[in-house]
């Protein structure tokens, strides 16, 4: 994760933290190292045309690491065309890695992400996601299991709690296979397999395909690029 490429800059200018998934922040137990800053840009697109109900979700965020394995972040996201479930919104966040045992390859973290509409607020709401994850390292792979709850979320927008499962398998120094499944029939409920590429030791590019837990046509490519500096 080193330089901010033109692609990342464009994504960050559009907005932040794609809402088709819980997002990189909530998928595992890693936190940004003290004194460093993390940048992330995301893009998801449905396979249907706009006239047939298809849309795109643009996103990105940044986070700053602090002592005691705590990070504070801010994101923003939006959809095109506008959907009340994906309004233009800011996403303040805090995450804490509260347990780590290197000998056993175990770690645990939890946090809160807020979702606050800043425009086109009719028909939507502000809410918060509270989550926790436990990660186990197994040779060249990691397995993460966690849960989440949506506080203040209107039940008309679907499930208000669920589970998070992530599997990462290193193939070599430059590529790994990743798969995440977030349960629940809501804006976060997707199965996303894909590959993570590491252009440098401090950057990565994820290319995958997200399939929603509900709705036949709710699927499409997902791309995420991140750097730490």
NORVEN-V884503 format. One record per pair of residues at least 4 apart in sequence whose C-alpha atoms are under 8 Angstrom apart, sorted by the first residue. I is the first residue (numbers start at 0). J is the second residue. D is the distance in Angstrom with one decimal. If there is no record, write none. Layout:
{{I:J:D} {I:J:D}}
This chain:
{{0:199:6.1} {0:200:6.1} {0:201:2.7} {0:202:2.6} {0:203:6.2} {0:225:6.3} {0:226:3.4} {0:227:4.6} {0:228:6.7} {1:199:7.1} {1:200:7.9} {1:201:5.3} {1:202:5.8} {1:226:5.5} {1:227:5.9} {1:228:5.7} {2:226:6.9} {2:228:7.7} {3:7:6.1} {3:8:6.5} {3:226:7.1} {4:8:6.3} {5:9:6.1} {6:10:6.3} {7:11:6.1} {7:39:7.2} {7:40:5.5} {7:224:6.7} {7:225:7.7} {8:12:6.2} {9:13:6.3} {10:14:6.3} {10:15:7.4} {10:40:5.3} {10:41:6.7} {10:42:7.7} {10:57:6.9} {10:58:6.5} {10:59:6.5} {11:15:5.9} {11:39:7.7} {11:40:5.9} {11:58:6.8} {11:59:5.3} {11:60:7.1} {13:57:6.5} {13:58:7.0} {13:76:8.0} {14:57:5.8} {14:58:4.5} {14:59:5.7} {14:60:7.9} {14:74:7.5} {14:75:4.9} {14:76:4.8} {14:77:6.5} {15:39:7.8} {15:40:6.5} {15:41:7.1} {15:57:6.5} {15:58:3.1} {15:59:2.9} {15:60:4.8} {15:74:4.7} {15:75:3.7} {15:76:4.4} {15:77:7.7} {15:89:7.9} {16:22:6.5} {16:39:7.5} {16:40:6.8} {16:41:6.3} {16:57:7.3} {16:58:4.0} {16:59:4.0} {16:60:5.4} {16:74:5.5} {16:75:5.9} {16:76:5.6} {16:90:7.8} {17:22:6.8} {17:40:8.0} {17:41:5.5} {17:42:6.4} {17:43:7.1} {17:56:6.0} {17:57:5.6} {17:58:4.2} {17:59:6.5} {17:76:6.0} {17:77:7.9} {18:22:7.2} {18:56:7.0} {18:58:7.5} {18:76:7.1} {18:85:7.2} {18:186:6.5} {18:187:6.5} {19:43:7.1} {19:56:7.4} {19:186:5.8} {19:187:5.4} {19:188:7.6} {19:189:7.1} {19:209:7.8} {20:181:7.5} {20:186:7.3} {20:187:4.7} {20:188:6.9} {20:189:6.4} {21:25:6.0} {21:26:6.9} {21:181:7.5} {21:187:5.5} {22:26:6.5} {23:27:7.5} {25:110:7.8} {25:130:7.3} {25:132:7.9} {26:132:7.6} {26:143:7.7} {26:163:7.2} {26:164:7.9} {26:165:6.8} {26:179:7.8} {27:108:7.6} {27:132:6.1} {27:133:7.4} {27:134:6.7} {27:143:6.2} {27:165:7.6} {28:96:6.2} {28:106:6.5} {28:107:5.6} {28:108:4.9} {28:109:7.6} {28:132:6.2} {28:133:6.7} {28:134:6.4} {29:96:7.0} {29:108:7.7} {30:64:7.0} {30:68:6.2} {30:69:6.6} {30:70:6.2} {30:94:7.1} {30:95:7.2} {30:96:6.5} {31:35:6.5} {31:36:6.9} {31:37:6.6} {31:62:7.2} {31:63:6.4} {31:64:4.5} {31:65:7.7} {31:68:7.4} {31:69:7.5} {31:70:6.0} {31:227:8.0} {32:64:5.0} {32:65:6.8} {32:66:8.0} {32:68:6.9} {33:63:7.6} {33:64:4.3} {33:65:4.2} {33:66:5.3} {33:68:7.0} {33:69:7.9} {34:63:6.9} {34:64:5.4} {34:65:6.0} {35:63:5.9} {35:64:5.5} {35:227:6.8} {35:228:5.7} {36:61:6.9} {36:62:5.7} {36:63:4.5} {36:64:6.4} {36:227:5.6} {36:228:5.5} {37:61:5.3} {37:62:5.1} {37:63:6.4} {37:225:7.2} {37:226:5.8} {37:227:4.4} {37:228:6.6} {38:59:7.4} {38:60:5.9} {38:61:4.4} {38:62:6.8} {38:225:5.5} {38:226:5.4} {38:227:6.3} {39:59:5.0} {39:60:5.3} {39:61:6.2} {39:223:7.0} {39:224:5.7} {39:225:4.2} {39:226:6.6} {40:58:5.8} {40:59:3.9} {40:60:6.6} {40:223:5.6} {40:224:5.4} {40:225:6.4} {41:57:6.0} {41:58:4.9} {41:59:5.5} {41:221:7.4} {41:222:5.7} {41:223:4.3} {41:224:6.6} {42:55:7.4} {42:56:5.9} {42:57:4.8} {42:58:6.2} {42:221:5.8} {42:222:5.3} {42:223:6.5} {43:55:5.6} {43:56:5.2} {43:57:6.6} {43:219:6.8} {43:220:5.8} {43:221:4.5} {43:222:6.5} {44:53:7.8} {44:54:6.1} {44:55:4.3} {44:56:6.4} {44:218:8.0} {44:219:5.5} {44:220:5.9} {44:221:6.9} {45:53:5.3} {45:54:5.6} {45:55:6.2} {45:216:7.9} {45:217:6.7} {45:218:5.7} {45:219:4.6} {45:220:7.2} {46:53:6.5} {46:216:7.6} {46:218:6.7} {46:219:5.5} {47:51:5.9} {47:52:6.4} {47:53:4.3} {47:54:7.4} {47:216:7.4} {48:52:6.5} {48:53:4.9} {48:54:7.3} {49:53:4.6} {49:54:5.9} {49:80:7.2} {54:78:6.8} {54:79:5.4} {54:80:5.8} {55:78:5.6} {55:79:5.2} {55:80:7.3} {56:76:7.2} {56:77:5.8} {56:78:4.4} {56:79:6.5} {56:85:7.8} {57:76:5.8} {57:77:5.7} {57:78:6.3} {58:74:7.5} {58:75:6.1} {58:76:4.6} {58:77:6.9} {59:74:5.9} {59:75:6.4} {59:76:7.0} {60:72:7.1} {60:73:5.6} {60:74:3.9} {60:75:6.6} {61:72:5.5} {61:73:5.7} {61:74:6.5} {62:70:6.3} {62:71:5.4} {62:72:3.8} {62:73:6.4} {63:70:5.4} {63:71:5.5} {63:72:6.3} {64:68:7.1} {64:69:6.0} {64:70:4.4} {64:71:6.7} {65:69:5.2} {65:70:5.7} {65:71:7.9} {67:95:7.9} {67:96:7.9} {68:95:5.9} {68:96:5.4} {68:97:7.4} {69:93:7.3} {69:94:5.8} {69:95:4.5} {69:96:6.5} {70:93:5.8} {70:94:5.4} {70:95:6.6} {71:91:7.8} {71:92:5.8} {71:93:4.6} {71:94:6.6} {72:91:5.8} {72:92:5.0} {72:93:6.3} {73:89:7.1} {73:90:5.5} {73:91:4.4} {73:92:6.0} {74:89:5.6} {74:90:4.6} {74:91:6.3} {75:87:7.1} {75:88:5.4} {75:89:4.3} {75:90:5.7} {76:85:7.7} {76:86:7.5} {76:87:5.6} {76:88:5.6} {76:89:6.8} {77:81:7.5} {77:85:6.0} {77:86:5.5} {77:87:4.3} {77:88:6.7} {78:82:6.5} {78:85:5.8} {78:86:6.6} {78:87:7.2} {81:85:7.1} {81:86:6.7} {82:86:6.2} {83:119:7.8} {83:120:7.6} {83:121:7.5} {83:122:6.0} {83:123:5.5} {84:123:6.4} {84:156:7.1} {84:186:7.3} {85:186:8.0} {86:116:6.0} {86:117:7.9} {86:118:7.0} {86:119:6.5} {86:120:7.0} {86:123:7.5} {87:116:5.7} {87:117:5.9} {87:118:5.7} {87:119:7.2} {88:114:6.3} {88:115:5.2} {88:116:4.0} {88:117:5.1} {88:118:7.2} {89:113:7.7} {89:114:6.1} {89:115:5.4} {89:116:6.5} {89:117:6.9} {90:112:6.3} {90:113:5.0} {90:114:4.8} {90:115:6.4} {91:112:5.9} {91:113:5.3} {91:114:7.3} {92:110:7.4} {92:111:5.6} {92:112:4.3} {92:113:6.2} {93:110:5.5} {93:111:5.6} {93:112:6.7} {94:108:7.1} {94:109:5.8} {94:110:4.1} {94:111:6.6} {95:108:5.5} {95:109:5.6} {95:110:6.1} {96:106:7.5} {96:107:5.9} {96:108:4.1} {96:109:6.6} {97:106:7.9} {97:107:6.1} {97:108:5.5} {97:109:7.6} {98:105:7.9} {98:106:5.3} {98:107:5.0} {98:108:6.8} {99:104:7.9} {99:105:5.9} {99:106:4.2} {99:107:6.6} {100:104:5.9} {100:105:5.2} {100:106:6.2} {101:105:6.4} {101:106:8.0} {103:136:8.0} {104:134:7.9} {104:135:5.5} {104:136:4.9} {104:137:7.4} {105:133:7.3} {105:134:5.7} {105:135:4.8} {105:136:6.6} {106:133:5.8} {106:134:5.3} {106:135:6.8} {107:131:7.4} {107:132:5.6} {107:133:4.4} {107:134:6.3} {108:131:5.7} {108:132:5.5} {108:133:6.7} {109:129:7.6} {109:130:5.5} {109:131:3.9} {109:132:6.2} {110:129:5.9} {110:130:5.6} {110:131:6.5} {111:127:6.7} {111:128:5.6} {111:129:4.6} {111:130:6.4} {112:127:5.6} {112:128:5.1} {112:129:6.7} {113:125:7.6} {113:126:6.1} {113:127:4.3} {113:128:6.4} {114:125:5.6} {114:126:5.4} {114:127:5.9} {114:128:8.0} {115:124:7.5} {115:125:4.7} {115:126:6.8} {116:120:5.9} {116:123:7.7} {116:124:7.0} {116:125:6.2} {120:124:7.1} {124:152:6.8} {124:153:7.0} {125:151:7.1} {125:152:7.0} {126:149:6.7} {126:150:5.7} {126:151:4.8} {126:152:5.2} {127:149:5.6} {127:150:5.1} {127:151:6.7} {127:152:7.5} {128:147:6.6} {128:148:5.7} {128:149:4.6} {128:150:6.2} {129:147:5.6} {129:148:5.4} {129:149:6.5} {129:150:7.5} {130:145:7.2} {130:146:5.7} {130:147:4.2} {130:148:6.5} {131:145:5.4} {131:146:5.8} {131:147:6.7} {132:143:6.5} {132:144:5.6} {132:145:4.0} {132:146:6.7} {132:163:7.8} {133:143:5.6} {133:144:5.5} {133:145:6.1} {134:141:6.7} {134:142:5.6} {134:143:4.3} {134:144:6.6} {135:141:5.6} {135:142:5.3} {135:143:6.4} {136:140:6.0} {136:141:4.4} {136:142:6.5} {137:141:5.8} {137:142:7.6} {139:168:6.2} {139:169:5.6} {140:166:7.3} {140:167:5.5} {140:168:4.4} {140:169:6.1} {141:166:5.9} {141:167:5.3} {141:168:6.7} {142:164:7.6} {142:165:5.8} {142:166:4.8} {142:167:6.6} {143:163:7.7} {143:164:5.7} {143:165:4.9} {143:166:6.5} {144:162:7.5} {144:163:5.7} {144:164:4.8} {144:165:6.7} {145:162:5.7} {145:163:4.9} {145:164:6.5} {146:160:7.6} {146:161:5.8} {146:162:4.2} {146:163:5.5} {147:160:5.5} {147:161:5.5} {147:162:6.1} {147:163:7.4} {148:159:5.8} {148:160:4.2} {148:161:6.7} {149:159:4.9} {149:160:6.0} {150:159:7.4} {152:156:7.5} {152:159:6.8} {153:157:7.8} {154:158:6.8} {154:159:6.9} {156:185:6.3} {156:186:8.0} {157:183:7.7} {157:184:5.5} {157:185:4.8} {158:183:5.4} {158:184:5.4} {158:185:5.6} {159:183:7.7} {159:185:7.8} {160:183:6.8} {161:181:7.0} {161:182:5.1} {161:183:5.3} {162:181:5.8} {162:182:5.2} {162:183:7.6} {163:179:7.3} {163:180:5.9} {163:181:4.6} {163:182:6.5} {164:179:5.6} {164:180:5.2} {164:181:6.4} {165:177:7.4} {165:178:5.7} {165:179:4.4} {165:180:6.5} {166:177:5.7} {166:178:5.3} {166:179:6.5} {167:175:6.8} {167:176:5.7} {167:177:4.5} {167:178:6.5} {168:175:5.5} {168:176:5.1} {168:177:6.4} {169:174:6.6} {169:175:4.2} {169:176:6.3} {170:174:5.6} {170:175:4.9} {170:176:6.9} {171:175:6.8} {172:197:7.6} {173:196:5.6} {173:197:4.9} {173:198:7.0} {174:194:6.8} {174:195:5.6} {174:196:4.7} {174:197:6.3} {175:194:5.7} {175:195:5.2} {175:196:6.7} {176:192:7.8} {176:193:6.1} {176:194:4.6} {176:195:6.3} {177:192:5.8} {177:193:5.4} {177:194:5.7} {177:195:6.8} {178:190:7.4} {178:191:5.6} {178:192:4.1} {178:193:6.2} {179:189:7.9} {179:190:5.8} {179:191:5.2} {179:192:6.3} {180:188:7.4} {180:189:5.8} {180:190:4.3} {180:191:6.3} {181:187:6.5} {181:188:4.9} {181:189:5.5} {181:190:6.5} {182:187:7.8} {182:188:5.1} {182:189:7.0} {182:212:7.3} {183:187:7.4} {183:188:5.0} {183:212:6.9} {184:188:5.5} {184:211:8.0} {184:212:5.7} {184:213:5.8} {185:213:8.0} {188:211:5.9} {188:212:5.6} {188:213:8.0} {189:209:5.9} {189:210:5.4} {189:211:4.3} {189:212:5.6} {190:209:5.6} {190:210:5.2} {190:211:6.4} {190:212:7.3} {191:207:6.2} {191:208:5.4} {191:209:4.3} {191:210:6.4} {192:207:5.6} {192:208:6.1} {192:209:7.1} {193:205:6.9} {193:206:5.5} {193:207:3.8} {193:208:6.4} {194:205:5.7} {194:206:5.6} {194:207:6.3} {195:203:6.5} {195:204:5.5} {195:205:4.3} {195:206:6.5} {196:203:5.4} {196:204:5.0} {196:205:6.3} {197:201:7.8} {197:202:5.9} {197:203:4.4} {197:204:6.4} {198:202:6.2} {198:203:6.2} {198:204:7.6} {199:203:7.3} {201:226:5.8} {201:227:5.7} {201:228:7.5} {202:224:7.5} {202:225:5.6} {202:226:4.3} {202:227:6.6} {203:224:5.9} {203:225:5.6} {203:226:6.7} {204:222:7.4} {204:223:5.8} {204:224:4.5} {204:225:6.6} {205:221:8.0} {205:222:5.7} {205:223:5.1} {205:224:6.3} {206:220:7.6} {206:221:6.1} {206:222:4.8} {206:223:6.7} {207:220:5.9} {207:221:5.2} {207:222:6.4} {208:218:7.4} {208:219:5.6} {208:220:4.3} {208:221:5.4} {209:218:5.4} {209:219:5.5} {209:220:6.1} {209:221:6.2} {210:217:6.3} {210:218:4.3} {210:219:6.7} {211:217:5.2} {211:218:5.7} {213:217:6.9}}
